[in-house]
Structure formats: C-alpha cells, structure tokens
Amino acid sequence: MAEACPGKAGVVAPVVDRNRCEGKAACVAVCPYDVFQMGTLSAEERAGLSFVGKLKAWGHRGSQVYVVKPQECHACRLCIDACPEKALTLAPLS
C-alpha cells in the first residue's frame, strides 16, 4: 500500500483536531507508514477540549489517535480521506 503514497517524507505531517477525533482508528488502518497510534487523552488534554469535544471524549473513553511518527508522513492524504470525523489536516513540519 506504500505505493499509494508517492510523496516525499518529512515535508508535512498530520495534525489531529482533538475536538473532532472519536478514536475510530480509520487513519491507523490506512496509513502504510505507521504514522498513527491509538492512545488515551491525558487529563490536561481533556481539560483543553470544548464542551462537545469533552462529550465525545467521554463517549469514547478518551481514546483518540496520536501522530507518533510525523517525519514518516508522505502526504498521500489516505488518512484524511478515511477519517469519518474530518479530524485530520496536514501541516508543514517545522
């Protein structure tokens, strides 16, 4: 599946909108470079959510995706297309 991502690694990386993510892991399933990993929101991360974001986090037991290998992103947008909540965007790596 890596052939679906012909872009150059290390230029951009996914950014997760914590208020939208419901931890369904569609991005984890489609990413051929293992950029994502499932995890649990910390108390500090939960505190920073909007009211709706807190409700979503509570409903999904705080489970969300994390970008663990941003430098491996090839900008193929498979994760963005797969995310049912539209919780992902790409941003330049700094």
Backbone torsions as a table, in degrees:
resi	resn	phi	psi	omega
1	MET	NA	-16.6	179.6
2	ALA	-60.4	-25.2	178.3
3	GLU	-65.5	-16.1	176.9
4	ALA	-75.9	-8.5	-177.9
5	CYS	-122.7	77.6	-175.9
6	PRO	-79.5	-5.6	-177.4
7	GLY	-65.9	168.2	179.5
8	LYS	-84.4	132.7	178.9
9	ALA	-72.2	151.9	172.7
10	GLY	85.6	8.9	179.4
11	VAL	-95.5	-47.4	177.1
12	VAL	-129.0	165.7	177.6
13	ALA	-144.4	151.8	177.3
14	PRO	-69.7	147.7	174.8
15	VAL	-123.4	129.8	-178.4
16	VAL	-95.1	126.7	173.1
17	ASP	-83.9	103.6	-175.4
18	ARG	-61.9	-25.2	178.9
19	ASN	-76.8	-16.2	-179.8
20	ARG	-104.8	-33.7	-173.7
21	CYS	-61.3	131.5	177.2
22	GLU	-115.3	11.0	173.9
23	GLY	65.2	33.1	-179.7
24	LYS	-79.5	-11.2	172.3
25	ALA	66.9	20.4	177.0
26	ALA	-62.0	-37.6	179.3
27	CYS	-65.9	-38.3	178.2
28	VAL	-61.4	-41.9	-176.8
29	ALA	-67.9	-35.0	-174.5
30	VAL	-94.0	-17.1	-175.3
31	CYS	-75.5	116.8	-179.4
32	PRO	-77.1	-6.4	-177.5
33	TYR	-111.7	10.4	177.1
34	ASP	53.8	43.4	-180.0
35	VAL	-71.8	-27.1	-173.7
36	PHE	-109.5	158.0	174.4
37	GLN	-150.2	145.1	176.5
38	MET	-77.6	146.5	178.4
39	GLY	-157.3	-179.0	-179.6
40	THR	-116.4	133.5	179.1
41	LEU	-59.8	140.0	174.5
42	SER	-78.8	166.9	177.8
43	ALA	-60.4	-38.3	179.1
44	GLU	-65.6	-42.1	178.4
45	GLU	-64.9	-41.4	178.4
46	ARG	-62.4	-40.3	-178.6
47	ALA	-62.6	-29.0	-178.5
48	GLY	-83.9	-2.6	-178.5
49	LEU	-79.1	155.7	171.6
50	SER	-71.3	172.4	178.6
51	PHE	-58.0	-47.0	179.4
52	VAL	-64.7	-40.8	177.4
53	GLY	-60.3	-40.3	177.8
54	LYS	-64.9	-39.7	177.3
55	LEU	-62.7	-45.0	178.5
56	LYS	-61.5	-45.4	-180.0
57	ALA	-60.7	-42.3	178.3
58	TRP	-62.6	-44.9	-179.0
59	GLY	-64.4	-23.6	-178.9
60	HIS	-113.1	20.9	177.2
61	ARG	55.3	31.2	176.4
62	GLY	74.7	7.5	-178.3
63	SER	-79.6	125.4	177.3
64	GLN	-145.3	171.2	176.8
65	VAL	-92.0	151.7	176.9
66	TYR	-127.7	144.4	175.2
67	VAL	-86.5	109.1	-175.5
68	VAL	-104.5	-17.1	178.2
69	LYS	-134.9	66.1	-176.4
70	PRO	-58.8	-33.0	-178.6
71	GLN	-68.3	-13.9	-179.4
72	GLU	-89.9	-8.6	-177.8
73	CYS	-64.2	131.6	178.9
74	HIS	-106.7	11.1	175.3
75	ALA	59.1	32.9	-179.2
76	CYS	-79.7	-17.1	177.2
77	ARG	71.7	13.0	176.6
78	LEU	-60.0	-40.0	-179.5
79	CYS	-66.0	-42.5	-179.0
80	ILE	-63.4	-44.3	179.2
81	ASP	-67.2	-30.9	-177.1
82	ALA	-81.4	-22.6	-173.6
83	CYS	-72.1	115.2	-178.8
84	PRO	-70.1	-21.4	-179.1
85	GLU	-94.7	-3.7	-176.1
86	LYS	55.4	46.0	-176.0
87	ALA	-95.0	3.5	-176.9
88	LEU	-119.5	141.8	171.2
89	THR	-135.9	166.5	174.7
90	LEU	-108.3	139.8	178.9
91	ALA	-136.5	149.7	178.2
92	PRO	-58.8	139.5	173.9
93	LEU	-74.9	137.3	-180.0
94	SER	-102.2	NA	NA
